[in-house]
């Protein structure tokens, strides 16, 4: 019983520590030209100096974290940037917006009646979603009003957010210095030479039964065909939650912050 009590106390303390750390992500909202008011969180660099320029990381969550509470979107990935060693080694802004329940980061049509989902990407036929458009306007607003190093703007997305990251690079190829898509995908037919100038790291689980691994494999092949710098990691016997593995990869942040435009 004593050991169980100790374990419970440890778990409680850890939960409190995580909650306290996440409070470093300040709460804001932003209203874009589409009329969408989007909640978002922002982590400022440790020892922030308004006279300096810092990289910015845009972190796009998955479909399960949509809403308006300005909390759920911190569930995956946000804690990576709270680690003491990362705060010191990679001082940066981290922006974590929250997509509405009725919207999506990517302009994709899909059928949920089979697994993995049948995804139809068509960037030229489908217009950019209000959510992604608003996020990019938020990013532009930040670049104008904060000490952002415009040559070091990065994007990371998981699942729905991974699809959003791929599409954001396609639609705004001159914005990003590096991109990470975890269990995502995109319109490989539309991807152009200009978009392929952005270095990519693609992650996927081989056993993903939500977003098929073929989506990342096809994107990898297309980027290589275009002569892009692309790194690909596929996890055997891992399902949809490959972001757990990806965020645990100690090479992720060094790889990302190495790049600049």
C-alpha positions in Angstrom: 0.0 0.0 0.0 2.9 2.3 0.8 4.3 1.9 -2.7 1.0 2.6 -4.3 0.6 5.7 -2.2 4.1 6.8 -3.2 3.3 6.2 -6.9 0.1 8.1 -6.6 1.9 11.1 -5.0 4.6 11.0 -7.7 1.9 11.0 -10.5 0.1 13.9 -8.8 3.3 15.9 -8.5 4.2 15.2 -12.2 0.7 16.2 -13.3 0.9 19.4 -11.4 4.4 20.1 -12.9 3.2 19.6 -16.4 0.1 21.8 -15.8 2.4 24.5 -14.4 4.8 24.3 -17.3 2.0 24.5 -19.9 1.0 27.8 -18.3 4.1 29.2 -19.9 2.1 29.1 -23.1 0.3 32.4 -23.0 -3.4 32.4 -24.2 -4.6 34.6 -27.0 -7.1 34.8 -29.8 -6.8 36.0 -33.4 -9.4 37.0 -35.9 -8.6 36.6 -39.5 -10.0 38.1 -42.7 -12.4 35.0 -43.1 -14.1 36.1 -39.8 -12.8 33.2 -37.9 -11.7 33.9 -34.3 -9.0 31.3 -33.4 -7.7 30.5 -30.0 -3.9 30.0 -29.8 -1.1 29.6 -27.3 2.3 31.1 -27.6 5.5 30.2 -25.8 8.1 33.0 -25.7 11.8 32.3 -25.8 13.5 31.9 -22.5 15.0 35.2 -21.5 13.1 36.9 -24.3 14.7 40.1 -25.6 12.4 42.2 -27.7 15.4 43.7 -29.5 16.5 40.2 -30.8 15.1 38.1 -33.6 14.1 34.5 -32.8 12.9 31.5 -34.9 9.2 30.6 -34.7 7.7 27.1 -34.8 4.1 26.6 -35.8 2.7 23.5 -34.3 -0.5 22.0 -35.8 -2.5 19.5 -33.7 -4.6 16.6 -34.9 -8.3 16.3 -35.4 -9.0 15.1 -31.8 -7.7 18.4 -30.3 -10.1 20.7 -32.2 -12.3 23.0 -30.2 -12.4 26.4 -28.5 -11.0 25.7 -25.0 -7.5 26.8 -25.9 -6.2 23.8 -24.0 -6.5 20.6 -25.9 -4.1 21.6 -28.7 -1.2 21.4 -26.2 -1.7 17.6 -25.7 1.0 16.5 -28.1 4.3 18.1 -28.9 4.0 21.3 -26.9 5.9 19.8 -23.9 8.9 19.1 -26.1 9.6 22.9 -26.2 9.2 23.2 -22.4 12.1 20.9 -21.6 14.9 22.9 -20.0 17.6 21.8 -22.4 15.5 22.6 -25.4 14.5 26.0 -24.0 18.2 26.9 -23.6 19.5 25.3 -26.8 16.7 26.3 -29.2 15.3 29.7 -28.0 12.2 30.3 -30.2 8.6 31.3 -30.3 6.2 28.3 -30.4 2.7 29.0 -31.7 0.0 26.4 -31.1 -3.4 27.4 -32.7 -6.6 25.5 -32.1 -8.7 24.5 -35.1 -12.5 24.7 -34.8 -14.6 21.5 -34.5 -16.2 22.2 -37.9 -13.0 23.0 -39.8 -9.8 21.3 -40.8 -6.2 22.3 -41.3 -6.1 20.7 -44.8 -8.5 20.9 -47.8 -9.0 17.2 -48.1 -12.2 15.1 -48.7 -12.3 11.7 -47.0 -14.6 8.8 -46.2 -14.7 7.6 -42.7 -16.6 4.4 -43.4 -13.4 2.3 -43.9 -10.0 2.2 -42.3 -7.6 3.6 -43.1 -9.6 6.6 -44.3 -9.9 7.2 -48.0 -8.3 10.6 -48.5 -8.8 12.8 -51.6 -6.2 15.6 -51.8 -6.7 18.2 -54.6 -5.1 21.5 -53.9 -6.1 23.1 -57.2 -9.8 22.1 -57.0 -10.3 22.6 -53.2 -9.8 26.1 -51.7 -7.7 26.6 -48.6 -9.7 26.1 -45.4 -10.7 29.0 -43.2 -8.6 27.4 -40.4 -5.3 27.2 -42.4 -5.9 30.7 -43.9 -6.4 32.2 -40.5 -3.3 30.4 -39.1 -1.1 31.8 -41.9 -2.5 35.3 -41.3 -1.7 34.9 -37.6 1.8 33.9 -38.5 2.2 37.0 -40.7 0.9 39.2 -37.9 3.5 37.7 -35.6 6.2 38.4 -38.1 5.2 42.0 -38.2 4.7 42.6 -34.5 7.2 40.3 -32.7 10.9 39.7 -33.0 10.7 36.9 -35.5 13.6 35.8 -37.7 11.9 35.5 -41.0 14.5 33.2 -42.3 13.8 30.6 -39.6 10.1 29.9 -39.6 9.2 26.2 -39.2 6.1 24.1 -39.2 5.3 20.8 -37.5 2.1 18.9 -37.8 0.6 15.6 -36.7 -2.2 13.7 -38.4 -4.6 16.4 -39.6 -1.8 18.8 -38.7 0.7 16.9 -40.8 -1.7 17.3 -43.7 -1.9 21.0 -42.9 1.9 21.3 -42.8 2.3 19.7 -46.2 -0.4 22.0 -47.7 0.9 25.1 -46.0 4.3 24.6 -47.6 2.6 24.1 -51.0 0.5 27.3 -50.7 3.2 29.4 -48.9 6.5 28.0 -50.2 8.5 31.1 -49.4 7.5 31.2 -45.8 9.1 28.1 -44.2 12.7 27.1 -43.6 11.8 23.5 -42.6 8.8 21.3 -42.2 7.8 18.2 -40.3 4.8 16.1 -41.2 3.9 13.2 -38.8 1.4 10.6 -40.1 0.1 13.1 -42.6 -0.1 13.3 -46.4 -0.9 15.7 -49.3 -1.5 16.3 -52.9 1.6 14.8 -54.5 0.3 15.6 -58.0 0.2 19.3 -57.2 3.6 19.6 -55.5 5.9 21.8 -57.5 9.6 22.6 -57.7 9.1 25.8 -55.7 7.4 24.0 -52.8 10.1 21.3 -52.8 12.7 23.8 -51.8 11.6 23.5 -48.2 13.4 20.6 -46.4 11.0 18.0 -45.1 11.1 15.3 -42.4 8.3 12.8 -42.8 7.3 10.4 -40.1 4.8 7.5 -40.2 3.8 4.3 -38.5 3.8 1.2 -40.7 0.6 -0.1 -39.1 -1.3 3.2 -39.2 -5.0 2.3 -39.6 -6.3 5.9 -39.8 -4.0 7.6 -42.2 -2.3 5.0 -44.4 1.5 5.0 -44.5 1.3 5.1 -48.3 0.4 8.8 -48.0 3.8 9.7 -46.5 5.6 7.2 -48.8 4.1 8.9 -51.9 5.0 12.3 -50.6 8.6 11.1 -49.9 8.9 9.7 -53.5 7.5 12.9 -55.0 9.8 15.2 -53.0 12.8 13.0 -54.1 11.6 13.2 -57.7 11.7 17.0 -57.4 15.2 17.0 -56.0 14.1 18.1 -52.5 15.9 17.5 -49.2 13.7 14.9 -47.6 14.2 12.7 -44.5 11.9 9.8 -44.0 11.3 7.7 -40.9 8.9 4.8 -40.8 8.3 2.9 -37.6 7.6 -0.8 -37.9 4.7 -2.1 -35.9 3.6 1.4 -34.9 0.0 2.6 -35.5 -1.4 6.1 -35.9 0.2 7.6 -32.8 3.6 7.8 -34.4 4.0 11.3 -33.1 5.0 9.8 -29.7 8.0 8.2 -31.4 8.7 11.3 -33.5 8.7 13.8 -30.6 11.0 11.4 -28.7 13.6 11.5 -31.5 16.5 13.5 -30.2 17.6 14.5 -33.7 14.3 16.3 -34.5 15.0 19.7 -33.1 18.6 19.9 -34.2 17.6 18.9 -37.7 14.8 21.5 -37.8 16.8 24.4 -36.4 19.8 23.7 -38.6 17.8 25.0 -41.6 17.2 28.5 -42.7 16.0 30.2 -45.8 
